Amino acid sequence: MNGFEYNLLVEKYLSGTVTLEEEAMLEKYLEENPVDSPEVLPYEKAEIGNRIKRRLFANTIRKPLRPMYFQMLAAAVFLIISGLVLYFVRDKNSYMTAAKAALSDKNEAFEVKNTSRKPQRVTLEDGSEIILQPNSRLGYPEHFGDRKRIVYLKGEAFFKVKRNPAKPFVVSTDNLATQVLGTSFNVRSHAGSVEVQVATGKVSVYEVGESHAASKNGVILTPNQKIIFDKASRKMELGIVKNPLMLKTAALTPAFNFTEVPVAEIMETLESTYGINIVVEGDMLKNCLFTGDLNDLSMFQQLQLICKSVNVEYEERGTSVFVFGEGCPEKQVN
């Protein structure tokens, strides 16, 4: 199963249109690819491995959490469903105190904590889906405001946001805010850093702070890009995700089976397939041809195989890949 076929099955699974045969294929593939393998992203493994009803809390009783009581510690209501705990904590030291700005006296706030060992799904009122990782917490209002949809994250979660251009979706962590209209991305917030990885669409990431300088510290991420924000230095480091996925905008599935094809053309195919800028330093590839089957390989595995065969190297520099080296002599055929 190549990356494109895998992505199609994941989308069918999420939409509920997957067949029993396709589901079996997917489960077998996941069993053969551990969660820490570069072939499968953690949030994808979690989503396929956990079937939870679309409205997880549709039949549960939820107790209101008013803004005026955030600084008081009162009774908590615990509703345990498949290892997922929905609870309401009145703790002035909790990150949930930030939710006061998004709430009115007529609104309610909820906090979801995943106490299980497996990722769990949460579905919001707008249809957005969240895969919450173990030991992570998510805070959100009962009803979103008129201008923005704001949630609060402590830990790690994958977001598949329902598109609404009139009401941006914002994920707020201790020091960083991630804003989108409709897309899918992963946010990992830990003690010293915050990491955001984009799967589809465009994501705006910016520092949250009282100073004017903090509000200007931000970037725009596109698919297969990531950013790591160091909380101490307040520096943002741009990069490429570990396992780039094929862009969904591609009209056809690329055929990664080549017979004496110019390497320069293959580089262009990789660039358009994954949406990653590939810069060839010089004209060392002008005489290089490549023959081989690159199907069922990740992008970096494909790139490594090509580069080794034509005597060049590559390295990541920010969100781009640079190719350099001696290349091929005239009339070289691989």
C-alpha positions as CSV (number, residue, x, y, z in Angstrom):
1,M,0.0,0.0,0.0
2,N,1.5,3.3,-1.0
3,G,1.1,6.6,0.8
4,F,-1.7,7.9,-1.5
5,E,-3.7,4.7,-1.1
6,Y,-3.2,4.8,2.6
7,N,-4.5,8.4,2.7
8,L,-7.6,7.5,0.8
9,L,-8.5,4.7,3.2
10,V,-8.0,7.0,6.2
11,E,-10.3,9.6,4.7
12,K,-12.9,6.9,3.9
13,Y,-12.6,5.6,7.5
14,L,-13.2,9.1,8.9
15,S,-16.2,9.6,6.7
16,G,-17.7,6.2,7.6
17,T,-17.7,5.0,4.0
18,V,-15.0,2.3,4.4
19,T,-15.9,-1.3,3.5
20,L,-15.2,-4.3,5.7
21,E,-12.5,-5.4,3.3
22,E,-10.9,-2.0,3.3
23,E,-11.1,-1.8,7.1
24,A,-9.4,-5.2,7.3
25,M,-6.6,-4.0,5.0
26,L,-6.1,-0.9,7.1
27,E,-6.0,-2.8,10.4
28,K,-3.4,-5.2,8.9
29,Y,-1.3,-2.4,7.6
30,L,-1.3,-0.7,11.1
31,E,-0.4,-3.9,12.8
32,E,2.6,-4.2,10.5
33,N,3.6,-0.6,11.1
34,P,4.1,0.4,14.7
35,V,3.1,3.8,15.9
36,D,6.7,5.0,16.1
37,S,7.4,4.0,12.5
38,P,7.9,6.8,10.0
39,E,5.3,5.2,7.8
40,V,2.4,6.0,10.1
41,L,1.9,9.2,12.0
42,P,0.8,8.8,15.6
43,Y,-2.5,10.6,15.2
44,E,-3.4,8.4,12.2
45,K,-2.6,5.2,14.1
46,A,-4.8,6.5,16.9
47,E,-7.8,7.4,14.7
48,I,-7.9,4.0,13.0
49,G,-7.4,2.1,16.2
50,N,-10.3,3.8,18.1
51,R,-13.9,3.6,16.9
52,I,-15.8,6.1,19.0
53,K,-19.3,7.4,18.2
54,R,-19.4,10.8,16.5
55,R,-21.1,12.4,19.5
56,L,-19.2,10.9,22.4
57,F,-21.0,13.0,25.0
58,A,-24.4,13.1,23.4
59,N,-26.1,11.2,26.2
60,T,-24.0,12.4,29.2
61,I,-25.0,14.9,31.8
62,R,-22.7,17.9,31.8
63,K,-22.5,20.3,34.6
64,P,-22.1,24.1,33.8
65,L,-18.8,25.8,34.6
66,R,-19.5,29.5,34.9
67,P,-16.6,32.0,34.5
68,M,-17.3,33.6,37.9
69,Y,-16.4,30.3,39.6
70,F,-13.1,29.6,37.9
71,Q,-11.2,30.6,41.0
72,M,-13.1,28.4,43.3
73,L,-12.5,24.7,43.9
74,A,-15.9,22.9,44.0
75,A,-17.3,19.4,43.4
76,A,-16.3,17.8,40.1
77,V,-18.4,15.4,38.0
78,F,-16.6,12.5,36.5
79,L,-18.1,10.7,33.5
80,I,-15.9,7.8,32.4
81,I,-16.4,6.6,28.9
82,S,-13.9,4.1,27.4
83,G,-11.1,5.6,29.5
84,L,-11.9,9.2,28.5
85,V,-12.8,11.4,31.5
86,L,-15.0,14.5,31.1
87,Y,-14.6,16.6,34.1
88,F,-15.1,20.2,35.3
89,V,-12.3,21.6,37.5
90,R,-12.5,24.9,39.3
91,D,-8.8,25.5,39.8
92,K,-7.3,29.0,39.5
93,N,-4.0,27.5,38.5
94,S,-5.5,25.6,35.6
95,Y,-5.0,26.6,32.0
96,M,-8.8,26.6,31.8
97,T,-8.9,30.0,33.5
98,A,-8.0,31.4,30.1
99,A,-11.4,30.3,28.9
100,K,-13.0,33.1,30.8
101,A,-12.4,35.5,27.9
102,A,-14.4,33.3,25.5
103,L,-17.3,32.7,27.8
104,S,-20.4,34.7,28.9
105,D,-22.7,34.2,31.8
106,K,-24.9,32.2,29.6
107,N,-22.2,29.9,28.3
108,E,-20.6,26.8,29.8
109,A,-17.0,25.5,29.7
110,F,-15.8,21.9,29.7
111,E,-12.5,20.2,30.1
112,V,-11.8,16.8,28.6
113,K,-8.9,14.8,30.0
114,N,-7.7,11.5,28.3
115,T,-6.7,9.3,31.2
116,S,-6.4,6.2,29.1
117,R,-3.3,4.8,27.3
118,K,-4.9,5.3,23.9
119,P,-5.7,8.4,21.9
120,Q,-9.4,9.3,22.0
121,R,-11.7,11.3,19.8
122,V,-13.7,14.4,20.8
123,T,-16.3,15.9,18.5
124,L,-17.2,19.6,19.0
125,E,-20.6,21.2,18.2
126,D,-19.4,22.6,14.9
127,G,-18.4,19.1,13.6
128,S,-14.6,19.5,14.2
129,E,-12.9,16.3,15.3
130,I,-10.1,16.1,17.8
131,I,-7.8,13.1,18.5
132,L,-6.7,13.7,22.1
133,Q,-3.5,11.9,23.1
134,P,-3.0,10.2,26.5
135,N,-2.3,12.5,29.5
136,S,-3.6,15.5,27.5
137,R,-6.4,18.0,28.3
138,L,-8.7,20.0,26.1
139,G,-10.8,22.9,27.3
140,Y,-13.7,24.3,25.2
141,P,-17.0,26.3,25.6
142,E,-20.4,24.7,25.2
143,H,-21.1,27.2,22.4
144,F,-18.5,29.0,20.4
145,G,-18.6,32.8,20.1
146,D,-19.7,34.8,17.1
147,R,-16.3,35.6,15.8
148,K,-14.0,32.8,16.7
149,R,-14.0,29.1,17.8
150,I,-11.4,28.9,20.6
151,V,-10.2,25.8,22.4
152,Y,-7.4,25.3,25.0
153,L,-4.9,22.5,24.9
154,K,-2.5,21.1,27.4
155,G,-0.5,18.2,25.9
156,E,-1.0,16.8,22.4
157,A,-3.9,16.5,19.9
158,F,-4.6,16.2,16.2
159,F,-7.3,18.6,14.9
160,K,-9.5,18.1,11.8
161,V,-11.3,21.4,11.7
162,K,-14.7,22.0,10.0
163,R,-14.3,24.8,7.5
164,N,-16.0,28.1,8.4
165,P,-14.3,31.2,6.8
166,A,-16.5,33.5,8.9
167,K,-15.4,32.0,12.2
168,P,-11.7,31.0,12.5
169,F,-10.7,28.1,14.7
170,V,-8.0,28.9,17.3
171,V,-6.0,26.4,19.5
172,S,-4.5,28.2,22.4
173,T,-1.6,26.8,24.4
174,D,0.5,28.5,27.2
175,N,2.5,30.6,24.8
176,L,1.3,30.0,21.3
177,A,-1.9,30.2,19.3
178,T,-2.7,28.3,16.1
179,Q,-5.4,29.7,13.9
180,V,-7.1,28.1,10.9
181,L,-10.3,28.3,8.8
182,G,-10.6,24.6,8.0
183,T,-7.7,22.1,7.9
184,S,-6.0,19.3,9.8
185,F,-2.9,19.7,12.0
186,N,-1.2,18.4,15.1
187,V,-0.3,20.4,18.2
188,R,2.1,19.1,20.8
189,S,2.6,21.4,23.9
190,H,5.1,20.4,26.5
191,A,7.0,22.1,29.3
192,G,9.7,23.7,27.2
193,S,8.3,23.9,23.7
194,V,5.3,23.8,21.4
195,E,5.3,22.0,18.1
196,V,2.7,22.4,15.3
197,Q,2.6,20.1,12.2
198,V,0.3,20.7,9.3
199,A,-1.3,17.9,7.3
200,T,-3.7,19.8,5.1
201,G,-4.6,23.5,4.5
202,K,-2.8,26.6,5.8
203,V,-2.2,27.3,9.5
204,S,-1.3,30.6,11.1
205,V,0.9,30.2,14.2
206,Y,1.8,33.1,16.4
207,E,3.1,33.9,19.9
208,V,0.6,34.8,22.6
209,G,1.7,37.6,24.9
210,E,1.0,41.0,26.3
211,S,3.8,42.8,24.4
212,H,3.3,44.1,20.9
213,A,6.5,42.3,19.8
214,A,4.9,38.9,20.8
215,S,1.9,39.4,18.6
216,K,4.2,40.0,15.6
217,N,6.1,36.8,16.2
218,G,4.3,34.4,13.9
219,V,4.4,32.3,10.6
220,I,2.1,30.7,8.1
221,L,2.5,26.9,7.7
222,T,1.4,24.8,4.7
223,P,1.0,21.0,4.3
224,N,4.0,18.9,5.5
225,Q,5.6,21.9,7.3
226,K,6.1,22.2,11.0
227,I,7.3,24.7,13.6
228,I,8.9,24.3,17.0
229,F,8.5,27.2,19.4
230,D,11.0,27.4,22.3
231,K,9.2,28.9,25.3
232,A,12.4,30.1,27.0
233,S,14.1,31.8,24.0
234,R,10.8,32.6,22.2
235,K,12.4,31.4,18.9
236,M,10.5,29.6,16.2
237,E,12.3,26.9,14.2
238,L,10.7,26.0,10.8
239,G,11.1,22.5,9.4
240,I,9.6,19.6,7.4
241,V,7.5,16.9,9.1
242,K,9.1,13.5,9.6
243,N,6.8,11.7,7.1
244,P,5.5,14.1,4.4
245,L,2.2,13.0,2.9
246,M,1.0,13.4,-0.7
247,L,-1.1,16.5,-1.2
248,K,-4.8,15.9,-1.7
249,T,-4.9,18.5,-4.4
250,A,-3.0,16.2,-6.8
251,A,-5.4,15.2,-9.6
252,L,-3.9,11.8,-10.2
253,T,-1.8,9.4,-8.1
254,P,1.8,9.8,-9.3
255,A,3.4,6.8,-10.9
256,F,6.7,6.4,-9.1
257,N,8.1,3.8,-11.5
258,F,10.7,5.3,-13.8
259,T,12.8,4.1,-16.7
260,E,15.7,6.3,-17.7
261,V,13.8,9.5,-16.7
262,P,15.8,12.7,-16.1
263,V,16.4,13.1,-12.4
264,A,15.6,16.8,-12.7
265,E,12.0,15.9,-13.8
266,I,11.7,13.4,-10.9
267,M,12.6,16.1,-8.5
268,E,9.9,18.3,-9.9
269,T,7.4,15.4,-9.5
270,L,8.4,15.0,-5.8
271,E,8.1,18.8,-5.3
272,S,4.6,19.0,-6.7
273,T,3.4,15.7,-5.0
274,Y,4.5,16.7,-1.5
275,G,4.4,20.5,-1.7
276,I,7.9,20.8,-0.5
277,N,10.4,23.2,-2.2
278,I,13.4,21.2,-3.6
279,V,16.3,23.3,-4.6
280,V,19.0,21.9,-6.9
281,E,22.3,23.8,-6.4
282,G,23.9,24.0,-9.9
283,D,23.4,21.9,-13.0
284,M,24.9,18.6,-11.7
285,L,21.7,16.7,-12.6
286,K,21.4,17.7,-16.2
287,N,23.0,14.5,-17.4
288,C,21.5,12.2,-14.8
289,L,18.9,9.6,-15.6
290,F,17.1,7.3,-13.1
291,T,15.5,3.8,-13.5
292,G,13.7,2.3,-10.5
293,D,10.5,1.7,-8.6
294,L,9.9,4.2,-5.8
295,N,6.3,3.1,-4.9
296,D,5.6,2.2,-1.3
297,L,8.4,4.4,-0.1
298,S,8.2,7.6,2.0
299,M,9.3,10.9,0.4
300,F,12.7,10.9,2.1
301,Q,13.3,7.3,1.3
302,Q,12.6,8.1,-2.4
303,L,14.9,11.1,-2.2
304,Q,17.7,9.1,-0.6
305,L,17.5,6.4,-3.2
306,I,17.6,8.8,-6.1
307,C,20.5,10.9,-4.6
308,K,22.6,7.8,-4.0
309,S,22.2,6.5,-7.5
310,V,23.4,9.8,-9.1
311,N,26.2,10.8,-6.7
312,V,24.5,13.7,-5.0
313,E,23.3,14.5,-1.4
314,Y,20.5,16.4,0.1
315,E,19.8,18.2,3.4
316,E,16.9,20.0,5.0
317,R,17.2,23.7,5.5
318,G,14.1,25.0,7.1
319,T,11.1,24.1,5.0
320,S,13.1,23.3,1.9
321,V,15.3,20.5,0.7
322,F,18.6,21.3,-1.0
323,V,20.4,18.9,-3.4
324,F,24.1,19.2,-4.1
325,G,27.1,17.2,-5.1
326,E,29.1,16.0,-8.1
327,G,26.2,14.6,-10.1
328,C,26.7,12.7,-13.4
329,P,29.2,12.8,-16.2
330,E,27.9,13.3,-19.7
331,K,25.7,10.5,-21.2
332,Q,25.4,8.8,-17.9
333,V,22.6,6.2,-17.7
334,N,21.6,4.6,-14.4
